[in-house]
Each structure stands twice: as C-alpha cells, then as structure tokens.
Amino acid sequence: MKPFLFFLVLVPAWCDSLQHAINWPSGLSLGEATLVADHGGEKTGGNWNLSLNIDASIPGFAVRDDYRAAASTDLCGLQFDKTFTHGTHKTEEHLKFDQHGHTVSRETQGGGKSEMSVSTCARDPLTYIEFLRHELAEGRLPQQQEVIYGALYSVKVEYTGNQTIPVGEKKVDADRIVATIKGPSSDLNVEMFFARGGTRAPLLVRIPTALGTFSVVLQP
C-alpha cells in the first residue's frame, strides 16, 4: 500500500504535527502515522522539512515506513528519502530534485541509480500533500500534475462538496476531495477529507487496496 499520503505565506517559524490512526477495512486498529510539516523561516532559507512515519506492525511482523522530504519555500521538491521495513525486507530510496534542469536523480539500496525528466516545480508525495493543503486554504485546487514516488504518478484532485464526518467523539465539517492517481501499475481513487479552516488538516483518508479500503483518521 503506497501512501499518498500543505500556507505559502512566509512566517518566522511554523511546525504542524498531526497524529493519525490507521484502521483495517473492518475498523480495527492497524497502526499509527505521524505527519509533520516544519517551516523554519529565515533559519532554513524559507525551506520546508516534511516527514511521515508509519508504524503498522503486528506481532512477529514489523511494518515501519519512514518518509522525509525537503522542499523550497514555494513547495517545489528538493529531496525525498524513504526507508521501508516490512518483516525481514528492508529497502531505502533517495530522490534528489534538480528543479533548474527539470530532472530527478534516484538512488536505491544496493547502488541502483537512474534519472528521469520532470516538469517545472516537481513534487514528491509529502510536498504535494503540503501544497494541496495550502491551495485549499487559498480557495484553490492544484492542477493535474505528476508526483514522483520512485516513478511518475499523474495526480488529479476534484472537490466534491462539504460533508460532516466523525473525528473522535465529534462531528466535523470537512471538504471532500477525491484524488485520481495513475502510475505504471496503479489506478486509484483516494477519498480525502480536509478541515475547513486553519491549516486544512487532513481529517480522514480512505485508501482502496486489494484487501479492502483502509482508513487513516486524525486523532483528537
């Protein structure tokens, strides 16, 4: 399961840390995910540091994913690193963006290297999520674009209206966004619900898989 799993206003410092529960299609808990967006202002030249940590381990089988990204002040990708531990299988991948040359260099564990051509202001998944949050805060939707996650994925988002959803013990008004994600071997429609105010926190994400639809829910 590939998680796909954003204020363009410069502020002295900004840090947003959100804890989510990951649930099986049955509703039972599978694990947790922590999404962090850190904007250090002038200390980092206005750049962003983004991370997503997933722990969905079960007894006897560890599932830990760690994603880290660096992005420019206007949320164009600079670097993206991912580390997987799925049972005994471990892997690493590193992306480095050359926004002026419109290329991304990819290195994988074991010495594999490749390069791909990308569009202007190319983004990795974490940078795209942060960018989407910012666009929603400004009353806009991003245009269809490619997101780089090992390969190129075409991502198109559509606003489908306001909906009230449960978050913890409360009912919360949210904007429903459907993302169509197409890649070399995937064609997904991911349902996302964002808070209507503030930093547009992702409240609920529903991800279809061969095992059913998993949900990622913000914890109060």
Secondary structure as a PSIPRED ss2 file (coil, helix, strand):
# PSIPRED VFORMAT (PSIPRED V4.0)

   1 M C   1.000  0.000  0.000
   2 K C   1.000  0.000  0.000
   3 P C   1.000  0.000  0.000
   4 F C   1.000  0.000  0.000
   5 L C   1.000  0.000  0.000
   6 F C   1.000  0.000  0.000
   7 F C   1.000  0.000  0.000
   8 L C   1.000  0.000  0.000
   9 V C   1.000  0.000  0.000
  10 L C   1.000  0.000  0.000
  11 V C   1.000  0.000  0.000
  12 P C   1.000  0.000  0.000
  13 A C   1.000  0.000  0.000
  14 W E   0.000  0.000  1.000
  15 C E   0.000  0.000  1.000
  16 D E   0.000  0.000  1.000
  17 S E   0.000  0.000  1.000
  18 L E   0.000  0.000  1.000
  19 Q E   0.000  0.000  1.000
  20 H E   0.000  0.000  1.000
  21 A E   0.000  0.000  1.000
  22 I E   0.000  0.000  1.000
  23 N E   0.000  0.000  1.000
  24 W C   1.000  0.000  0.000
  25 P C   1.000  0.000  0.000
  26 S C   1.000  0.000  0.000
  27 G C   1.000  0.000  0.000
  28 L C   1.000  0.000  0.000
  29 S E   0.000  0.000  1.000
  30 L E   0.000  0.000  1.000
  31 G E   0.000  0.000  1.000
  32 E E   0.000  0.000  1.000
  33 A E   0.000  0.000  1.000
  34 T E   0.000  0.000  1.000
  35 L E   0.000  0.000  1.000
  36 V E   0.000  0.000  1.000
  37 A E   0.000  0.000  1.000
  38 D E   0.000  0.000  1.000
  39 H E   0.000  0.000  1.000
  40 G C   1.000  0.000  0.000
  41 G H   0.000  1.000  0.000
  42 E H   0.000  1.000  0.000
  43 K H   0.000  1.000  0.000
  44 T H   0.000  1.000  0.000
  45 G C   1.000  0.000  0.000
  46 G C   1.000  0.000  0.000
  47 N C   1.000  0.000  0.000
  48 W E   0.000  0.000  1.000
  49 N E   0.000  0.000  1.000
  50 L E   0.000  0.000  1.000
  51 S E   0.000  0.000  1.000
  52 L E   0.000  0.000  1.000
  53 N E   0.000  0.000  1.000
  54 I E   0.000  0.000  1.000
  55 D E   0.000  0.000  1.000
  56 A C   1.000  0.000  0.000
  57 S C   1.000  0.000  0.000
  58 I E   0.000  0.000  1.000
  59 P C   1.000  0.000  0.000
  60 G C   1.000  0.000  0.000
  61 F E   0.000  0.000  1.000
  62 A C   1.000  0.000  0.000
  63 V E   0.000  0.000  1.000
  64 R E   0.000  0.000  1.000
  65 D E   0.000  0.000  1.000
  66 D E   0.000  0.000  1.000
  67 Y E   0.000  0.000  1.000
  68 R E   0.000  0.000  1.000
  69 A E   0.000  0.000  1.000
  70 A E   0.000  0.000  1.000
  71 A E   0.000  0.000  1.000
  72 S C   1.000  0.000  0.000
  73 T C   1.000  0.000  0.000
  74 D C   1.000  0.000  0.000
  75 L C   1.000  0.000  0.000
  76 C C   1.000  0.000  0.000
  77 G E   0.000  0.000  1.000
  78 L E   0.000  0.000  1.000
  79 Q E   0.000  0.000  1.000
  80 F E   0.000  0.000  1.000
  81 D E   0.000  0.000  1.000
  82 K E   0.000  0.000  1.000
  83 T E   0.000  0.000  1.000
  84 F E   0.000  0.000  1.000
  85 T E   0.000  0.000  1.000
  86 H E   0.000  0.000  1.000
  87 G C   1.000  0.000  0.000
  88 T C   1.000  0.000  0.000
  89 H E   0.000  0.000  1.000
  90 K E   0.000  0.000  1.000
  91 T E   0.000  0.000  1.000
  92 E E   0.000  0.000  1.000
  93 E E   0.000  0.000  1.000
  94 H E   0.000  0.000  1.000
  95 L E   0.000  0.000  1.000
  96 K E   0.000  0.000  1.000
  97 F E   0.000  0.000  1.000
  98 D E   0.000  0.000  1.000
  99 Q C   1.000  0.000  0.000
 100 H C   1.000  0.000  0.000
 101 G C   1.000  0.000  0.000
 102 H C   1.000  0.000  0.000
 103 T E   0.000  0.000  1.000
 104 V E   0.000  0.000  1.000
 105 S E   0.000  0.000  1.000
 106 R E   0.000  0.000  1.000
 107 E E   0.000  0.000  1.000
 108 T E   0.000  0.000  1.000
 109 Q C   1.000  0.000  0.000
 110 G C   1.000  0.000  0.000
 111 G C   1.000  0.000  0.000
 112 G E   0.000  0.000  1.000
 113 K E   0.000  0.000  1.000
 114 S E   0.000  0.000  1.000
 115 E E   0.000  0.000  1.000
 116 M E   0.000  0.000  1.000
 117 S E   0.000  0.000  1.000
 118 V C   1.000  0.000  0.000
 119 S C   1.000  0.000  0.000
 120 T C   1.000  0.000  0.000
 121 C C   1.000  0.000  0.000
 122 A C   1.000  0.000  0.000
 123 R E   0.000  0.000  1.000
 124 D C   1.000  0.000  0.000
 125 P H   0.000  1.000  0.000
 126 L H   0.000  1.000  0.000
 127 T H   0.000  1.000  0.000
 128 Y H   0.000  1.000  0.000
 129 I H   0.000  1.000  0.000
 130 E H   0.000  1.000  0.000
 131 F H   0.000  1.000  0.000
 132 L H   0.000  1.000  0.000
 133 R H   0.000  1.000  0.000
 134 H H   0.000  1.000  0.000
 135 E H   0.000  1.000  0.000
 136 L H   0.000  1.000  0.000
 137 A H   0.000  1.000  0.000
 138 E C   1.000  0.000  0.000
 139 G C   1.000  0.000  0.000
 140 R C   1.000  0.000  0.000
 141 L C   1.000  0.000  0.000
 142 P C   1.000  0.000  0.000
 143 Q C   1.000  0.000  0.000
 144 Q C   1.000  0.000  0.000
 145 Q E   0.000  0.000  1.000
 146 E E   0.000  0.000  1.000
 147 V E   0.000  0.000  1.000
 148 I E   0.000  0.000  1.000
 149 Y C   1.000  0.000  0.000
 150 G C   1.000  0.000  0.000
 151 A C   1.000  0.000  0.000
 152 L E   0.000  0.000  1.000
 153 Y E   0.000  0.000  1.000
 154 S E   0.000  0.000  1.000
 155 V E   0.000  0.000  1.000
 156 K E   0.000  0.000  1.000
 157 V E   0.000  0.000  1.000
 158 E E   0.000  0.000  1.000
 159 Y E   0.000  0.000  1.000
 160 T E   0.000  0.000  1.000
 161 G E   0.000  0.000  1.000
 162 N E   0.000  0.000  1.000
 163 Q E   0.000  0.000  1.000
 164 T E   0.000  0.000  1.000
 165 I E   0.000  0.000  1.000
 166 P E   0.000  0.000  1.000
 167 V E   0.000  0.000  1.000
 168 G C   1.000  0.000  0.000
 169 E C   1.000  0.000  0.000
 170 K E   0.000  0.000  1.000
 171 K E   0.000  0.000  1.000
 172 V E   0.000  0.000  1.000
 173 D E   0.000  0.000  1.000
 174 A E   0.000  0.000  1.000
 175 D E   0.000  0.000  1.000
 176 R E   0.000  0.000  1.000
 177 I E   0.000  0.000  1.000
 178 V E   0.000  0.000  1.000
 179 A E   0.000  0.000  1.000
 180 T E   0.000  0.000  1.000
 181 I E   0.000  0.000  1.000
 182 K E   0.000  0.000  1.000
 183 G E   0.000  0.000  1.000
 184 P C   1.000  0.000  0.000
 185 S C   1.000  0.000  0.000
 186 S E   0.000  0.000  1.000
 187 D E   0.000  0.000  1.000
 188 L E   0.000  0.000  1.000
 189 N E   0.000  0.000  1.000
 190 V E   0.000  0.000  1.000
 191 E E   0.000  0.000  1.000
 192 M E   0.000  0.000  1.000
 193 F E   0.000  0.000  1.000
 194 F E   0.000  0.000  1.000
 195 A E   0.000  0.000  1.000
 196 R C   1.000  0.000  0.000
 197 G C   1.000  0.000  0.000
 198 G C   1.000  0.000  0.000
 199 T C   1.000  0.000  0.000
 200 R C   1.000  0.000  0.000
 201 A C   1.000  0.000  0.000
 202 P E   0.000  0.000  1.000
 203 L E   0.000  0.000  1.000
 204 L E   0.000  0.000  1.000
 205 V E   0.000  0.000  1.000
 206 R E   0.000  0.000  1.000
 207 I E   0.000  0.000  1.000
 208 P E   0.000  0.000  1.000
 209 T E   0.000  0.000  1.000
 210 A C   1.000  0.000  0.000
 211 L C   1.000  0.000  0.000
 212 G E   0.000  0.000  1.000
 213 T E   0.000  0.000  1.000
 214 F E   0.000  0.000  1.000
 215 S E   0.000  0.000  1.000
 216 V E   0.000  0.000  1.000
 217 V E   0.000  0.000  1.000
 218 L E   0.000  0.000  1.000
 219 Q C   1.000  0.000  0.000
 220 P C   1.000  0.000  0.000
